Amino acid sequence: MSSHEPFKFALRYYKNKHYADIREGLTRNYFNSMSYVDKVLEEFISFVKKDIGNTYIFIWGDHSPAIGGSYLFKKLQSQAVPLFIIT
């Protein structure tokens, strides 16, 4: 849930000072939350690669953030979501 709106959950346990000067709260909290997710994923992937090995890791998103990212294509709503496959 750290990467979900209202992007305030991570503030309870993580703050990245690099985003402190962003005035708009939702944007600041979004960047802070994604920074936290990146940090945790880096730690997890490093652990798996070092201590477990021979593993496939799939990371995907199920929807775009509501702050932008969905768009109209031929009158259909589309969303850009990530899929990372790490071997």
Beta strands, then each sheet from edge to edge (+ up, - down):
strand 1: 57-60
strand 2: 70-73
strand 3: 76-79
strand 4: 83-86
sheet 1: 1+ 4-
sheet 2: 2+ 3-
end
